[in-house]
Amino acid sequence: MARKKKSQNIIDGWRMHDALCHAGLSAMEWDPWIRHSYMDEFCQKSFQKKRNSARTDHSVEYDYIAYRFRGFPDAKQEHQLRCTAGCTRFLWNRMLADYLDLYRIMGVTVKNTPADYKSLDELSFLNDVDSFALANVQLQLESAISDWQSGEKGKPRFKKKNLNTDSYTTNMSHNNIKLEDGSLVLPKVPGKIEVRTHRPVAAGGKLKNVTVTLEPDGSWQFSIVYAYPKQEELEFTWESVEDLNDLEILGLDMSLPHMYVDSNGNFPQYELDGVVVEFEKWYTKQQGRIAKAQKKLSRMVKGSSNYAKQCRKIAKLHAKTKHRRSDFLHQMACRLARRYDVIAVEDLNLSAMKKALKFGKSVSDNAWGTFLAILKAQCRKYGHMVLFVSKWFPSTKTCSCCGYIHKEIKLKDRTYVCPECGNTMDRDKQAAINLKNEAVRILQSNRETMKKQAA
């Protein structure tokens, strides 16, 4: 059965406006009957003010887990993936341009769908790609426009080829997506795509959607989302502990050379398969190779094939740095969250630290903010706590033995020597111990307050 063609769509309205403008008529000089008849038809499909892009079924609560695997498509599969990503980018730009132009010129907006564009002869190529990918473009655009109109975010931008990452999202429907035996089946993609499943997928989940991404280094990544029945989160019941010293409490003080130093004087490291993995300055280690590759790129003709190859080489160096850093942060955060009940850290202003004393590159290479975000998520998973101590707490200047505040200590002094009791200790370890003691004090104070309120 042939698809029923839309009687009126946004392209026809734009053609009418263009023809009248070429005839030398402005919008106010059009025949009132023509203008109002088209206006009424446009307004029937106008955008709703409320955000309608979130169409998730909230009748059942789920926990969503995304598994990100690298894929190795063959030539035909890669061609189809690139075509789908290109069509989604084209549709985003077309729908956004039509929305902005009609609102600017005619004062109305049209809630068009990908089917309206696919019914046009000049856009028939949209029928060759996954329809769910195009439908998600509409939802994403509606979400972006709603956030823009509410003031939460800025105006949606157009996506330019070779500058924006090629990606698209497709949904599970009637078993059209399958992941089994190291292969992935996607709609409209011929055959099975080989994927490297480096971690097992937990049983009991329902596959919801897949996001396909072409990284700048040329690798294909597939983010597969599963929905699991929601489980009750473990609550941290430190109030029931009689002696707070029975809790496993750790203080972490940020350190630019070592990422952090804990209250036991240890640096971040872990053992895996008999090999000790230590913290490294990953970007600093690759900086020389990146600079050499970028210098070579600067001598090439922009837009040439050699220029594109060199860009991929540089992207691979950055990707290696990113992946090594991300893996280490997840490994350390997971190990700390499992072992300790309370982890005390200082609430630092990382944005200000990057701008001060030429620490920007070193602070970014540490990725302390990303580490804390991962650590909080892991602690929530295991029912433990990350306690943030005020940045105005003098953790570096306070002696952990007698409590004396050494105000004369400077940044270049890496060893703390107490003028009062003579305590000598590494500066960062001293701060980590003070953060741990301050966490115990805060918990004890909150417990006493709760007892008074209960009484």
C-alpha positions in Angstrom: 0.0 0.0 0.0 1.4 3.3 -1.0 2.2 5.9 1.7 -0.4 8.7 1.8 1.2 12.0 0.9 0.7 14.9 3.2 -1.6 17.6 1.8 0.4 20.4 3.3 3.9 20.5 4.7 6.5 23.0 5.6 8.3 22.9 2.2 5.1 23.8 0.3 4.5 26.8 2.6 8.1 27.9 2.1 7.7 27.6 -1.7 4.6 29.7 -1.6 6.4 32.4 0.4 9.4 32.3 -1.9 7.2 32.7 -5.0 5.3 35.7 -3.6 8.5 37.3 -2.6 10.0 37.0 -6.1 6.8 38.6 -7.4 7.7 41.7 -5.5 5.0 41.3 -2.7 5.8 41.5 1.0 4.0 39.4 3.5 1.6 42.2 4.4 0.7 42.8 0.7 -0.4 39.2 0.1 -4.1 38.6 -0.5 -5.7 38.3 3.0 -7.6 35.2 2.2 -4.5 33.4 0.9 -2.4 34.6 3.8 -4.9 33.7 6.5 -5.7 30.3 5.0 -2.1 29.3 5.0 -1.6 30.8 8.4 -4.5 28.7 9.8 -3.2 25.6 8.3 0.3 26.2 9.7 -1.0 27.0 13.1 -2.9 23.7 13.3 0.6 22.0 13.4 2.3 24.6 15.7 4.7 23.5 18.4 3.3 23.0 21.8 4.8 25.1 24.6 5.4 22.2 26.8 8.3 19.8 26.3 6.9 16.9 24.4 10.2 15.1 23.4 10.4 13.1 26.6 8.0 10.1 25.8 9.4 7.7 28.3 7.0 5.3 29.9 7.1 6.1 33.6 4.6 3.4 34.7 7.5 1.1 35.5 10.8 2.4 36.9 14.0 1.1 35.4 17.7 1.4 36.0 19.5 2.1 32.7 22.9 0.7 32.1 24.9 1.6 28.9 27.5 -0.8 27.5 30.0 0.8 25.1 31.7 -1.6 22.7 34.0 -0.9 19.8 32.7 -2.3 16.5 34.5 -3.4 13.3 32.1 -3.0 10.4 33.0 -4.1 6.9 33.0 -1.8 3.9 29.3 -2.1 3.1 28.2 -1.8 6.7 30.4 1.3 7.2 28.9 2.9 4.1 25.4 2.4 5.5 26.4 3.7 8.9 28.0 6.8 7.4 24.9 7.4 5.2 22.6 7.1 8.2 24.7 9.5 10.3 24.8 11.9 7.3 21.0 11.8 6.8 20.4 12.5 10.5 22.7 15.5 10.3 21.0 16.7 7.1 17.5 16.3 8.6 18.5 18.2 11.8 19.8 21.2 9.7 16.7 21.2 7.4 14.2 21.0 10.2 16.0 23.6 12.3 16.3 26.0 9.3 12.7 25.6 8.4 11.6 26.2 11.9 13.7 29.4 12.3 12.8 30.8 8.9 9.1 30.4 9.2 9.0 31.8 12.7 11.1 34.8 11.6 9.1 35.6 8.5 5.6 34.4 9.1 5.5 34.3 12.9 4.3 30.7 13.0 6.0 27.3 13.6 5.2 23.9 12.2 5.5 20.6 14.0 6.8 18.6 11.0 7.9 15.0 11.1 10.5 13.1 9.1 7.7 11.5 7.1 6.8 14.9 5.7 10.3 15.3 4.3 10.6 11.6 3.1 7.4 12.2 1.0 9.2 14.8 -1.1 10.8 13.6 -4.4 14.0 15.4 -3.8 14.5 13.9 -0.4 13.6 10.3 -1.3 17.0 9.2 -0.2 15.8 9.5 3.4 13.8 6.3 2.9 17.1 4.3 2.5 18.1 4.8 6.2 16.7 3.7 9.5 13.4 5.5 10.3 14.1 5.3 14.1 17.3 7.4 13.6 15.3 10.1 11.8 12.5 10.0 14.4 15.1 10.6 17.1 16.3 13.7 15.3 12.8 15.1 15.7 12.7 14.3 19.4 16.2 15.8 19.9 15.3 19.0 18.0 12.1 19.4 20.0 14.1 19.0 23.2 16.6 21.5 22.1 14.0 24.1 21.1 12.1 23.6 24.4 15.3 24.1 26.4 16.0 27.2 24.4 12.6 28.7 24.8 12.6 28.0 28.6 16.0 29.7 28.9 17.8 26.6 30.2 20.1 26.4 27.2 21.2 28.4 24.2 19.8 28.5 20.7 20.2 25.2 18.8 23.0 25.3 16.3 23.5 23.8 12.9 25.7 20.7 12.5 28.6 21.0 10.0 30.2 18.0 8.3 33.7 17.2 9.5 33.3 19.4 12.6 30.5 17.6 14.4 30.8 14.0 15.5 28.9 11.6 13.2 26.4 9.7 15.3 22.8 8.5 15.5 20.4 6.7 17.8 18.1 3.8 16.9 15.5 2.1 19.0 14.5 -1.5 19.7 11.2 -2.5 18.1 10.0 -6.0 17.2 13.4 -7.6 17.9 15.1 -5.5 15.2 18.3 -5.1 17.2 20.3 -8.2 18.4 23.5 -8.5 20.4 24.8 -12.1 20.5 28.0 -14.0 20.2 30.1 -10.9 19.6 28.0 -9.5 16.8 25.4 -6.7 16.6 22.4 -6.5 14.2 21.1 -3.0 13.4 18.1 -1.9 11.3 18.9 -1.3 7.6 22.6 -2.4 8.1 23.4 -5.5 6.1 24.7 -8.5 8.0 26.1 -8.7 11.5 28.6 -6.1 12.8 31.5 -7.5 14.7 31.9 -5.9 18.2 34.5 -6.4 20.9 32.4 -7.2 24.0 35.2 -6.6 26.6 32.7 -7.0 29.5 29.7 -9.3 29.9 26.2 -7.9 29.7 24.2 -8.5 32.9 21.3 -10.8 32.6 17.7 -9.7 33.1 17.9 -6.5 31.1 15.8 -5.4 28.1 17.6 -3.8 25.2 16.2 -0.3 24.6 18.4 1.6 22.1 21.8 1.8 20.5 23.8 5.0 19.8 26.3 4.6 16.9 29.3 7.0 17.0 32.2 7.5 14.7 35.0 8.8 16.8 37.5 11.4 15.3 40.2 8.6 15.3 38.1 6.6 12.9 36.8 3.9 15.3 33.2 3.0 15.6 31.6 2.9 19.0 28.3 1.3 19.9 26.6 2.4 23.1 23.9 -0.2 23.9 21.4 0.7 26.6 19.7 -1.9 28.7 16.8 -1.4 31.1 16.7 -3.4 34.3 14.0 -3.5 37.0 14.7 -0.7 39.5 16.3 -1.9 42.7 16.3 -0.1 46.0 19.4 1.9 46.6 21.5 1.1 49.6 21.3 3.8 52.2 24.3 4.8 54.3 23.2 4.3 57.9 26.1 5.8 59.8 23.6 7.1 62.5 23.3 3.5 63.8 27.0 3.1 64.3 27.8 3.7 68.0 31.5 4.5 67.5 32.4 6.4 64.4 35.9 5.0 64.6 34.4 1.7 63.6 33.7 3.2 60.1 36.3 2.9 57.4 37.0 6.6 56.7 39.6 7.9 54.2 40.7 11.4 53.5 41.8 12.4 50.0 43.9 15.6 49.3 44.2 16.6 45.7 47.8 16.6 44.5 48.9 17.9 41.2 51.9 15.5 40.8 50.0 12.4 42.0 46.3 13.2 41.6 45.8 12.7 45.3 47.4 11.6 48.5 45.2 9.7 51.0 45.3 9.9 54.8 47.5 6.7 54.9 50.1 8.4 52.8 49.4 6.3 49.7 49.4 7.5 46.1 46.7 6.2 43.6 47.7 2.8 42.3 46.1 -0.6 41.9 47.2 -4.1 41.1 45.7 -6.1 38.2 46.9 -9.5 37.2 50.1 -9.1 39.2 50.9 -5.8 37.5 50.9 -2.6 39.6 49.3 0.3 37.6 50.3 3.8 38.9 49.0 7.2 38.1 50.6 9.0 35.2 50.3 12.4 33.6 48.8 10.9 30.4 48.6 14.1 28.4 52.0 15.3 29.5 53.4 12.0 28.4 51.9 12.3 24.9 52.4 16.0 24.6 55.7 15.8 22.6 54.2 13.4 20.1 51.0 15.5 19.7 53.1 18.6 19.2 55.2 16.9 16.6 52.1 15.6 14.7 50.4 19.0 14.8 53.5 20.7 13.5 53.5 18.3 10.6 49.8 19.0 10.1 50.4 22.8 9.9 52.6 22.3 6.7 49.9 20.4 4.8 47.2 21.7 2.5 43.9 22.0 4.3 41.3 19.8 2.8 43.7 17.4 1.2 43.7 13.7 1.8 47.0 13.8 3.6 45.6 16.5 5.8 42.7 14.2 6.7 45.1 11.3 7.4 47.2 13.5 9.7 44.1 14.7 11.6 43.2 11.0 12.3 46.7 10.4 13.6 46.4 13.3 16.0 42.9 12.1 17.0 44.3 8.7 17.8 46.9 10.2 20.2 44.2 12.2 22.0 42.0 9.1 22.1 44.7 7.0 23.6 45.3 9.7 26.3 41.5 9.9 27.0 41.0 6.2 27.2 43.9 5.5 29.5 42.9 8.3 31.9 39.2 7.2 31.9 40.1 3.6 32.6 42.4 4.5 35.5 39.8 6.9 37.1 37.1 4.2 37.0 39.4 1.5 38.4 40.5 3.7 41.3 37.0 5.0 42.1 35.5 1.6 42.1 38.1 0.2 44.4 37.8 3.1 46.9 34.0 3.0 46.9 34.0 -0.7 47.7 36.4 -0.5 50.6 35.6 2.7 52.5 32.4 3.8 54.2 33.2 7.5 54.1 35.6 9.3 51.8 36.4 13.0 52.7 37.5 15.4 50.0 37.9 19.1 49.8 35.3 21.1 47.9 37.7 22.9 45.5 37.0 25.5 42.8 38.7 23.7 40.0 37.7 26.4 37.4 39.6 29.0 39.5 42.6 26.7 40.0 43.0 26.3 36.2 43.3 30.1 35.8 45.7 30.6 38.7 49.4 30.1 38.9 49.6 28.4 35.4 48.1 25.2 36.8 45.5 24.8 34.0 47.1 22.0 32.0 48.1 20.1 35.2 44.7 20.4 36.8 43.0 19.3 33.6 45.4 16.3 33.1 44.5 15.1 36.6 40.8 15.1 35.8 40.0 15.6 39.5 36.4 16.7 38.8 35.7 13.7 36.6 37.2 11.4 39.3 34.9 12.8 42.0 31.8 12.4 39.7 32.7 8.7 39.2 33.5 8.3 42.9 30.1 9.7 43.9 28.3 7.4 41.5 30.2 4.3 42.8 29.6 5.2 46.4 25.9 5.6 45.8 25.9 2.2 44.2 27.5 0.6 47.3 25.7 2.6 49.9 28.7 4.7 51.0 29.3 8.4 51.2 31.5 11.1 49.7 31.7 13.9 52.2 32.8 17.3 50.9 34.7 19.5 53.4 34.5 23.3 52.9 37.3 24.8 50.8 37.9 27.4 53.6 38.9 24.7 56.1 42.7 25.1 56.7 43.6 21.5 56.0 47.1 22.4 54.8 48.0 24.8 57.6 46.6 22.8 60.5 48.8 20.5 62.5 47.2 17.0 62.7 48.9 16.4 66.1 48.3 19.6 68.2 45.9 21.6 66.0 48.1 24.6 65.6 47.4 26.6 62.4 50.7 27.5 60.7 49.7 30.6 58.7 53.2 31.3 57.4 53.5 28.1 55.3 53.9 28.8 51.6 53.1 26.9 48.5 56.7 26.0 47.8 57.0 24.3 51.3 56.3 20.6 50.6 57.1 19.4 54.1 55.0 20.6 57.0 57.0 21.5 60.2 54.8 22.5 63.2 56.4 25.4 65.1 54.4 24.4 68.2 55.0 20.7 68.6 57.7 20.0 66.0 55.6 17.6 64.0 57.2 17.0 60.6 55.1 15.4 57.8 54.5 15.6 54.1 52.3 18.5 53.3 49.7 16.5 51.3 49.5 13.7 53.8 49.0 16.2 56.6 46.1 17.7 54.7 44.5 14.3 54.0 44.6 13.4 57.7 43.0 16.7 58.6 40.2 16.1 56.1 39.6 12.7 57.7 39.5 14.2 61.2 37.1 16.9 59.9 34.8 14.3 58.4 34.6 12.5 61.8 33.8 15.9 63.5 31.1 16.7 61.0 29.4 13.3 61.4 29.6 13.5 65.2 28.1 17.0 65.1 25.2 15.9 62.8 24.5 13.0 65.1 24.2 15.2 68.1 22.0 17.6 66.3 19.7 14.8 65.2 19.4 13.5 68.8 18.4 16.9 70.0 15.8 17.2 67.4 14.4 13.8 68.2 14.2 14.7 71.9 
